Amino acid sequence: MATAYFFKAVASDGKTRTGTLTAESERLVAAELRRQGLVPVQVSAQAPKKGIQINLPVLDGGRRRDVLFFTSEVSTLLNAGVPLDRTLSVTAQLSERASFRALVTDILRILKSGKSLADSLAAHPGHFSELYVNMVRAGEASGSLALIFERLAEFERTRDDLRGYIVSSMIYPCLLTSVGIASIIVLLEFVVPRFALIFSDPHMKIPTPTLLMMQASAIIQTWWLPFVIALAAAIIAFTTYIRTVPGRLWWDTLRLRIPLIGDALRKAETSRFARAMGTLVASSVPLVTAIGISGGILNNRLMAGSLETVAQGVKRGEGISQPLQKTGAFPPLAGYLLAVGEETGHLDSMFYRMADIYENETRTSIRRFTSLFEPLIILTMGIVIGSLILSLLLAITSINNVDL
């Protein structure tokens, strides 16, 4: 039986089109929209509802937690029918950190001077990104600020959770590596030189492993200062170079090619892109604009730059899935998922689904890396430190081999 379906689609000029079509299924509506040169974003049997559920996040310190707290509180108060100026005033009072309390107060001051909320937030780019500001701007235009802030709260929470998982997973391997290197330096810098005094007698026969260890210790004692200076200079030169446009592009390209780590980085960036796109598209931000904003929040410049090609493809009416696949910067599955979203007319929900998939894939990749890296570091450090100790033991056992 034919049913009237509500649709939201993107035209070749990048603007959003909404309306209703009568068909027997959502797929047929999506096919008709594509035939008309439109990219289906959402197709449903009725216009989407604006009701939401409130899920307050756990508060924590730091700038990101402040923004998450602000977003959640504003969403809760707006849904309770509290006026916007009163909402900001209450949020400022509830803020635990004095610096952020002053920031919210300044936002309220700008708002009362006649500016929009989006412009008030844009005055503090260190806390509120372009994506955040544009989302709020879209919410003000559509009269759905409460819904927008709820979506922003979910976006900030999931992004913070993934970032926290990656950081916490890398702490132990980094700590393990640092302790191992420090142990080797202490042995060669302090223990071996004192032990070498025993072999000051020229008639004493020194085992080859012990001799190599003593030579390595002598090199470190003689050249440690020039080595530290050269290392510091190399780090400064490297960081300066990767701050340039070609340097950053070279570094981001190289990182994606690192075994295990590169795969995890690609999936993390794909998840970040998909989460941002789902949030923006669901909030009626034009598709081309959403691609530009989402590209701006990516850390990898190679993947962000490839989105310019995707945006051009959308403007030509090619949709988003095919141009995304052609770039080769994103995992192949991402293009296929978006193709299904275009066919079914649920592009916004497919972006959310894609974000969930690649967040899980990122966690799996990080676990795979740490499960291989940790035993490898332990084995390497065990071999090096064990070799040093063995060299000392060989020297002790041969201490009586003196050529009289």
C-alpha positions as CSV (number, residue, x, y, z in Angstrom):
1,M,0.0,0.0,0.0
2,A,1.3,3.4,-0.9
3,T,2.3,5.6,2.0
4,A,3.3,9.2,2.3
5,Y,6.9,9.5,3.4
6,F,8.7,12.5,4.7
7,F,12.1,13.1,3.1
8,K,15.1,15.3,3.6
9,A,17.6,15.4,0.7
10,V,20.5,17.5,-0.6
11,A,20.4,19.1,-4.0
12,S,23.4,19.7,-6.3
13,D,23.8,23.2,-5.0
14,G,24.4,21.9,-1.5
15,K,21.0,23.1,-0.1
16,T,18.6,20.9,1.9
17,R,15.3,20.0,0.4
18,T,12.4,18.6,2.5
19,G,8.9,17.4,1.6
20,T,6.8,14.3,1.1
21,L,6.5,11.6,-1.5
22,T,4.0,8.8,-1.8
23,A,5.4,5.3,-2.5
24,E,5.2,1.7,-1.4
25,S,8.5,1.7,0.5
26,E,11.4,3.9,1.7
27,R,13.7,2.4,-0.8
28,L,11.5,3.5,-3.7
29,V,11.3,7.0,-2.3
30,A,15.1,7.1,-2.0
31,A,15.4,5.8,-5.6
32,E,13.0,8.5,-6.8
33,L,15.0,11.2,-5.1
34,R,18.3,10.0,-6.7
35,R,16.5,10.0,-10.0
36,Q,15.7,13.7,-9.5
37,G,19.4,14.4,-8.8
38,L,19.0,14.6,-5.0
39,V,21.0,12.9,-2.3
40,P,18.7,11.2,0.2
41,V,19.6,12.1,3.8
42,Q,16.5,10.9,5.6
43,V,13.3,9.1,4.6
44,S,10.6,8.2,7.2
45,A,6.9,7.5,7.4
46,Q,6.4,10.6,9.4
47,A,8.2,13.8,10.1
48,P,10.9,13.2,12.8
49,K,9.9,13.9,16.4
50,K,11.7,16.5,18.5
51,G,11.3,14.8,21.8
52,I,14.5,13.7,23.5
53,Q,15.7,11.8,26.6
54,I,18.1,13.4,29.0
55,N,21.3,11.5,30.0
56,L,23.6,13.5,32.2
57,P,27.3,12.7,31.8
58,V,29.7,12.1,34.7
59,L,31.5,15.4,35.5
60,D,35.3,15.6,35.4
61,G,38.0,18.2,35.3
62,G,39.5,19.7,32.2
63,R,38.3,21.9,29.4
64,R,36.5,19.2,27.5
65,R,34.6,18.2,30.6
66,D,33.6,21.8,31.2
67,V,32.1,22.0,27.7
68,L,30.4,18.6,28.2
69,F,28.9,19.8,31.5
70,F,27.8,23.1,29.9
71,T,26.1,21.3,27.0
72,S,24.3,18.9,29.2
73,E,23.1,21.5,31.7
74,V,21.9,23.8,28.9
75,S,20.0,20.9,27.3
76,T,18.4,19.9,30.6
77,L,17.3,23.4,31.5
78,L,16.0,24.3,28.1
79,N,13.9,21.1,28.0
80,A,12.5,22.1,31.4
81,G,11.2,25.4,29.8
82,V,13.8,27.7,31.4
83,P,14.5,30.8,29.3
84,L,17.9,30.9,27.7
85,D,19.3,33.8,29.7
86,R,18.2,32.2,32.9
87,T,19.7,28.8,31.7
88,L,23.1,30.4,31.2
89,S,22.9,32.1,34.6
90,V,22.1,28.9,36.4
91,T,24.8,27.0,34.5
92,A,27.4,29.6,35.5
93,Q,26.4,29.2,39.1
94,L,26.7,25.4,38.9
95,S,30.1,25.5,37.3
96,E,32.8,24.3,39.7
97,R,35.8,25.9,38.1
98,A,36.0,29.7,38.5
99,S,37.6,30.2,35.1
100,F,34.7,28.4,33.3
101,R,32.2,30.2,35.4
102,A,33.6,33.5,34.2
103,L,33.5,32.2,30.6
104,V,29.8,31.3,30.9
105,T,29.1,34.7,32.4
106,D,30.8,36.4,29.5
107,I,28.7,34.4,27.1
108,L,25.6,35.6,28.9
109,R,26.9,39.2,28.7
110,I,27.4,39.0,24.9
111,L,24.0,37.4,24.5
112,K,22.3,40.2,26.4
113,S,24.1,42.7,24.2
114,G,21.9,41.6,21.3
115,K,24.1,38.8,19.8
116,S,22.8,35.3,19.1
117,L,23.9,32.4,21.2
118,A,26.0,31.0,18.4
119,D,27.9,34.3,18.0
120,S,28.3,34.4,21.8
121,L,29.9,31.0,21.8
122,A,32.0,31.8,18.8
123,A,33.7,34.5,20.9
124,H,35.4,31.7,22.8
125,P,36.9,29.4,20.1
126,G,39.2,27.8,22.6
127,H,36.2,26.0,24.1
128,F,33.6,25.9,21.4
129,S,34.6,24.5,18.0
130,E,33.3,25.5,14.6
131,L,31.1,22.4,14.6
132,Y,29.7,23.4,18.0
133,V,28.9,26.9,16.9
134,N,27.3,25.9,13.6
135,M,25.2,23.3,15.3
136,V,23.9,25.9,17.7
137,R,23.3,28.3,14.8
138,A,21.2,25.6,13.1
139,G,19.3,25.0,16.3
140,E,18.5,28.7,16.6
141,A,17.3,28.9,13.0
142,S,15.0,25.8,13.5
143,G,13.8,26.6,17.0
144,S,15.2,23.3,18.4
145,L,18.1,24.4,20.7
146,A,17.3,21.8,23.3
147,L,17.5,18.9,20.8
148,I,20.7,20.4,19.3
149,F,22.4,20.6,22.8
150,E,21.4,17.0,23.5
151,R,23.0,15.9,20.3
152,L,26.1,18.0,21.1
153,A,26.3,16.4,24.6
154,E,26.2,12.9,23.0
155,F,28.8,13.9,20.5
156,E,31.2,15.4,23.1
157,R,30.7,12.4,25.4
158,T,31.5,9.8,22.8
159,R,34.5,11.7,21.5
160,D,35.8,12.2,25.0
161,D,35.3,8.5,25.8
162,L,37.2,7.3,22.8
163,R,40.1,9.8,23.4
164,G,40.3,8.7,27.0
165,Y,40.4,5.0,26.0
166,I,43.3,5.6,23.6
167,V,45.3,7.7,26.1
168,S,44.8,5.2,29.0
169,S,45.7,2.3,26.7
170,M,49.0,3.9,25.7
171,I,50.1,4.9,29.2
172,Y,51.4,1.5,30.3
173,P,53.4,0.8,27.1
174,C,55.0,4.3,27.2
175,L,55.8,3.9,30.9
176,L,57.3,0.5,30.4
177,T,59.5,1.8,27.6
178,S,60.7,4.7,29.7
179,V,61.5,2.6,32.7
180,G,63.5,0.1,30.5
181,I,65.5,2.9,28.8
182,A,66.2,4.6,32.1
183,S,67.4,1.3,33.6
184,I,69.9,0.8,30.8
185,I,71.2,4.4,31.1
186,V,71.7,4.0,34.9
187,L,73.6,0.7,34.4
188,L,75.9,2.1,31.7
189,E,76.4,5.6,33.3
190,F,76.8,4.7,37.0
191,V,77.2,0.9,37.6
192,V,79.5,-0.1,34.8
193,P,82.1,2.7,35.3
194,R,82.6,1.7,38.9
195,F,82.8,-1.9,38.0
196,A,85.4,-1.1,35.3
197,L,87.8,0.0,38.0
198,I,88.4,-3.7,38.8
199,F,89.8,-4.2,35.3
200,S,92.3,-1.3,35.4
201,D,95.1,-3.8,35.6
202,P,96.5,-4.2,32.1
203,H,97.5,-7.8,32.7
204,M,93.9,-8.8,33.4
205,K,92.1,-10.6,30.6
206,I,88.7,-9.0,30.0
207,P,85.9,-11.1,28.4
208,T,84.7,-9.8,25.0
209,P,81.0,-9.1,26.2
210,T,82.4,-7.2,29.2
211,L,84.7,-5.2,27.0
212,L,81.9,-4.2,24.6
213,M,79.8,-3.1,27.6
214,M,82.6,-1.0,29.0
215,Q,83.2,0.6,25.6
216,A,79.5,1.4,25.3
217,S,79.6,2.9,28.8
218,A,82.6,5.0,27.9
219,I,80.9,6.3,24.8
220,I,77.8,7.4,26.8
221,Q,80.0,9.1,29.4
222,T,82.0,11.0,26.8
223,W,79.2,11.9,24.3
224,W,76.0,12.2,26.4
225,L,76.0,16.0,26.4
226,P,76.5,16.4,22.6
227,F,73.9,13.6,22.1
228,V,71.3,15.3,24.3
229,I,72.0,18.6,22.5
230,A,71.7,17.0,19.1
231,L,68.5,15.1,20.1
232,A,66.9,18.4,21.4
233,A,67.9,20.2,18.2
234,A,66.4,17.3,16.1
235,I,63.1,17.4,18.1
236,I,62.9,21.2,17.7
237,A,63.6,21.0,14.0
238,F,61.1,18.1,13.6
239,T,58.3,19.9,15.5
240,T,58.9,23.1,13.5
241,Y,58.8,21.3,10.2
242,I,55.5,19.4,11.0
243,R,53.9,22.7,11.8
244,T,54.2,23.8,8.2
245,V,51.6,22.7,5.7
246,P,53.8,20.3,3.7
247,G,55.5,19.0,6.9
248,R,52.1,18.2,8.5
249,L,50.9,16.5,5.4
250,W,54.1,14.4,5.2
251,W,53.8,13.4,8.9
252,D,50.1,12.6,8.8
253,T,50.7,10.4,5.7
254,L,53.6,8.6,7.4
255,R,51.6,7.9,10.5
256,L,48.8,6.2,8.5
257,R,51.5,3.8,7.1
258,I,52.8,2.7,10.5
259,P,51.8,-1.0,11.1
260,L,49.0,-1.4,13.6
261,I,49.1,2.2,14.7
262,G,48.2,3.6,11.3
263,D,45.2,1.4,11.1
264,A,44.0,2.5,14.5
265,L,44.5,6.2,13.6
266,R,42.6,5.8,10.4
267,K,39.7,4.2,12.1
268,A,39.7,6.8,14.9
269,E,39.6,9.6,12.4
270,T,36.8,7.9,10.4
271,S,34.8,7.5,13.6
272,R,35.3,11.2,14.4
273,F,34.2,12.2,10.9
274,A,31.1,10.0,11.0
275,R,30.0,11.1,14.4
276,A,30.4,14.8,13.4
277,M,28.5,14.2,10.1
278,G,25.7,12.4,11.8
279,T,25.3,15.1,14.3
280,L,25.3,17.9,11.7
281,V,23.1,16.2,9.1
282,A,20.5,15.2,11.7
283,S,20.4,18.9,12.6
284,S,19.6,20.0,9.1
285,V,23.0,21.5,8.4
286,P,23.6,21.4,4.6
287,L,25.6,18.4,3.5
288,V,28.4,20.3,1.8
289,T,28.7,22.6,4.8
290,A,28.7,19.6,7.2
291,I,31.6,18.0,5.2
292,G,33.6,21.2,5.5
293,I,33.0,21.5,9.2
294,S,33.7,17.8,9.9
295,G,36.9,18.0,8.0
296,G,38.0,20.9,10.2
297,I,37.8,18.7,13.4
298,L,40.0,15.9,12.0
299,N,43.6,15.7,13.2
300,N,44.9,14.0,10.1
301,R,45.4,16.6,7.3
302,L,45.6,13.9,4.6
303,M,42.1,12.6,5.4
304,A,40.8,16.1,6.0
305,G,42.1,17.3,2.6
306,S,40.4,14.4,0.8
307,L,37.1,15.7,2.0
308,E,37.4,18.7,-0.4
309,T,37.1,16.2,-3.2
310,V,34.1,14.6,-1.5
311,A,32.4,18.0,-1.2
312,Q,32.9,18.7,-4.9
313,G,31.4,15.3,-5.7
314,V,28.3,16.2,-3.7
315,K,28.0,19.5,-5.5
316,R,28.1,17.6,-8.8
317,G,25.2,15.4,-7.7
318,E,27.3,12.2,-7.2
319,G,26.2,11.7,-3.6
320,I,28.7,11.2,-0.8
321,S,29.5,7.5,-0.9
322,Q,31.2,7.3,-4.3
323,P,33.4,10.4,-3.9
324,L,34.4,9.1,-0.5
325,Q,35.4,5.7,-1.9
326,K,37.4,7.3,-4.7
327,T,39.6,9.2,-2.2
328,G,41.1,6.0,-0.8
329,A,41.7,7.9,2.5
330,F,38.9,6.2,4.4
331,P,38.3,2.5,5.0
332,P,36.4,0.8,2.1
333,L,33.5,-0.2,4.4
334,A,32.7,3.4,5.1
335,G,31.8,4.0,1.5
336,Y,29.6,0.9,1.3
337,L,27.8,1.9,4.5
338,L,27.0,5.4,3.2
339,A,25.9,3.9,-0.1
340,V,23.3,1.9,1.8
341,G,22.3,5.0,3.7
342,E,21.7,6.8,0.4
343,E,19.7,4.0,-1.0
344,T,17.4,3.7,2.0
345,G,17.1,7.4,2.7
346,H,18.7,7.1,6.2
347,L,22.0,8.8,5.7
348,D,22.0,10.5,9.1
349,S,21.4,7.3,11.0
350,M,24.0,5.5,8.8
351,F,26.6,8.0,9.9
352,Y,25.8,7.3,13.5
353,R,26.0,3.5,12.8
354,M,29.4,4.0,11.0
355,A,30.7,6.0,14.0
356,D,29.8,3.2,16.4
357,I,31.4,0.6,14.1
358,Y,34.7,2.4,13.8
359,E,34.8,3.4,17.5
360,N,34.7,-0.3,18.3
361,E,37.2,-1.1,15.6
362,T,39.5,1.6,17.0
363,R,39.3,0.0,20.5
364,T,40.0,-3.4,18.9
365,S,43.1,-2.1,17.0
366,I,44.4,-0.4,20.2
367,R,44.0,-3.6,22.1
368,R,45.8,-5.6,19.4
369,F,48.7,-3.1,19.4
370,T,49.1,-3.1,23.1
371,S,48.9,-6.9,23.3
372,L,51.8,-7.2,20.9
373,F,53.8,-4.1,22.0
374,E,53.9,-4.8,25.7
375,P,55.5,-8.3,25.5
376,L,57.8,-7.1,22.8
377,I,59.1,-4.3,25.0
378,I,59.4,-6.6,28.0
379,L,61.4,-9.1,25.9
380,T,63.6,-6.5,24.3
381,M,64.4,-4.8,27.6
382,G,64.9,-8.2,29.3
383,I,67.5,-9.2,26.6
384,V,69.4,-5.9,26.8
385,I,69.5,-5.8,30.6
386,G,70.1,-9.5,30.9
387,S,73.1,-9.1,28.5
388,L,74.5,-6.4,30.7
389,I,74.2,-8.4,33.8
390,L,75.6,-11.5,32.1
391,S,78.6,-9.4,31.0
392,L,79.2,-8.4,34.6
393,L,78.9,-12.0,35.7
394,L,81.4,-13.2,33.1
395,A,83.8,-10.5,34.3
396,I,83.5,-11.6,37.9
397,T,84.1,-15.3,37.0
398,S,87.2,-14.4,35.1
399,I,88.6,-12.0,37.6
400,N,91.4,-14.5,38.6
401,N,92.6,-14.8,35.0
402,V,95.5,-12.5,35.5
403,D,98.6,-12.8,33.2
404,L,101.4,-12.7,35.7
